[in-house]
Amino acid sequence: MNENVHILVVDDERDIREIVRILLESRGYYAECAASGSEAIAYIEAHPDTDLVVMDIMMPGLSGVEACAEIRKYSQAPILFLTAKTMESDKLQAYGAGGDDYLGKPFSQTELLMKVDSLLRRYRVYKGKPEDRPSGRLVLQPDKGCVLRRGEAVPLTNKEIEILQFFMDHSGQVIDARTLYEGVWKEKYLPSATNTVMVHILNLRKKLEDDYTNPQLIRTVWGKGYQLDEG
């Protein structure tokens, strides 16, 4: 971990920004701060190579979720949400906008750094992967933040890339929600995690399927899970 890792901290509360910045810099990361969603968007537009965004959800003006959706136009870097909003609907909204992980306030320093380290580790592995991963009608390009679908580049979030990679690594297998969640998120599966998986699968289908209401690529095998059809 070193200063080559570039992190943006976004929170309207100055004390929170400073605490998170100091924690990250104590880890050897380079951290910049933004006080609003608008500032965060402008910063990422100017610095698209930023490696990670740590962002509050409840901010005046643009919320973190709204800012996240805009940031995805410029960057596929992982986004870790910090928020006091811990209802399941809030989590699904955050993930649906392109967020990668979620940490409720108040949070421990140890938990924050664990999540940051984990997101960065996975992102840098995929970002630095030297070879494209072929899979039938899909060619995954982690280093470019996209997948080729019939020769057309489709932008994906970091988490969506990880999900597709997991399916490709288990080609032909039916993957249930528990296996997918624990394999991609690297966290213990809880019943509520099924909704998180469903949201991400739906987002992928909207991007990749000809008709996401009748999926032929990422199929649901009723009662068992999901299967990537590589035909």
N, C-alpha and C positions, 0 to 999 in steps of 0.2 A: 504494500500500500504506500503510495507516494504522492507527491504534488502534481504528478501528471494526471491524476484523477481530478476531474473538475465537477463540482457539485453546486447546484443553485438551491438556496433555502428561501422559501416564500412563506411569509406570515405577516399579518398586519400588526402583530404585537412585537415591539422591538425587543423586549426581554427574551421572548421565545426565539426570535431570530438569532440573537447573540448567543444564547445557550447552545443552540444546535450548531451554530458556526464554530464555537469554541470546541465542542465535542468532536466535530469532524476534523478540525485542524489538529486536535490532539492525537488523532489517528493518522495524521500525515497527509490528509486530503487537502486540496485547495477548494475553499468555499467562498462563494459570493452570495449576497442577499438581495431580495426584492421585497417590497412592502405591500404589493398588491398583485392581483392577477394580471392586470394590464402591464405592469412592469415586468412580470415574469415572461409574458409573451414576447415583449420587445427584446428582452435579454436573450431568449432562446433563438429568436429570429436572427439576432446579431452573432450568436455563439451556438450554432447548431451542433457543434461537436461536444457540447456539455454531456457528461457521462451519467448524471442522475439529477432528478429534481425531487426535493423534499418540500411538500406543499400542504399548507392548511386548507381546509375546505371552506370554513365559514369566514369569509372576508367581505368587507364592504365593496360595492361595485360588482366586478366579476367574481363569482365564487371560484373556488379551486377546481370544481368539476367543469365549469365553463371554460376556465383557463386551460385546463388539461386538454379539452377537445380542440382548442385552437393550437396549442403547443404541438399536437400530433401532426399538424400541417408542416412543421419544420423539423421535427425530431422524433425518433423512436426510442429515445433513452427512457429507462424505467422511471416511473413516477411513484413515489411513496407518499401517501396522504397521511397527514397528522390532523386529527380532529376529535372534538368532543362528541360528535354525532356517531353513535355506534349502533344504531338500529340497522337491521338487515337491509331495509330498503335503501338506506344511505350508502351502504357498502356496494349494493348492486348498481346504484347510480354512478358511483365512483369508478367501478370496474367497467361499466358500460361506456364511459367517456374515454377509456383507454388507460386507466390507472393500473398499476401492477401490484401494489400491496397497500396495506392499510394498518395504521397504528393509532389506537385510541389514546386520547389525553385523559388523565396524566399518564405519561409513559416513563419507563425506567431508562436510564442512560444505556444500560447493557442491552436491553431489547432493541432500542433504536439502532445502536451500532451493529448488532447482529443482523438486523434486516437490511441495513445499508450495505454491509459487507456481502451478504448473500445476493442482493440484487446486482451489485457491481460485478461480482464474480461471474454470475451467469451471463450478464450483458457482455462483458469483455470476452468471454469464451465464444459466444455467438458472433459478436462483432468482428472478432479476429479470425473466425474460421476460414481457412484458405480455400476450401473447395465448396462448390455448389452441391446441394444434395438432391439428386434426381428422384422423382417419385411419380412414375406414370405421367399423368397430365400436368403434374406440378414439378417445378424446379425451385427449391427453397434457396434463397440467397440471403443468409443471415447478416453478412457484412454490409449489404445494401438495404437491410430493413424491409425486404419484400419477398414475394414469391412470384414466379412466372407461371401464369395460367394461360395456356394456349399461346405462349409467347408474349403475353402482355404482363407487365410488372404491376403487381397489386401491393400497395403499401400495407404493412402489418405492424402491430405493436410488438414490443419485445415478448410479452406474454403469449401473444398469438403465434409468434415464431416458435416459442418453446413448446406450445401445444402441438403444432404441426410436426415439429421434430420428434416429439414423443410418439405420435401416431406412426411416423415413418420408421422409427426404431422398433416398432411392434407391428410391422406390416402384416396385414391379414388377420390380426387378432381383434377380438371384441374387447374394448377397454371400458370397464365400469367407472362410475364417477369417483369412487374411492381411489382406485388405482391411478386414474388420471390426475386427481388433485394431489395425492401424496407424491406422485412422480414428478409433477411440474412445480407445484408450490413448495414442496419439501416441508410440509407441515402435517400434523396429525389431522386426519379427516374427522369432521363433525357433521351431523345431519345438515346444518345450514350451508355447508360447503357445496352441496348439490346445486343450490341456486347459483353460486358463483361459477361453477362449471357450465351450467346451462346458459348463462349470459355470454360467456366467452365463446361457446360453441355457436350460439345464435349470431354473434358478431362475425365469426369466421364464415358462417354460411351466407350471410348477407354480402360478404365481400367476394366469395368464391363460387357460389352456386348460381346456376342459370335461374332457378326459382327456389329461393330459400325456404319457401313453404312446402316444397316437395324435394328435399335434398337427395342428391344422387352421389355426391362426393363424400361428405361426412354423414353417413347414414346412422339412424337410430335403430338398434336391434332391441326391440321392445322387451323389457324385463331383464336385459343384460347389460346394455351400455351403448357405446358408439364404435363404429368401424370406418376406417378410411378406405374408400374404394379407389384402388390405383389402376383400375382398368382403363 
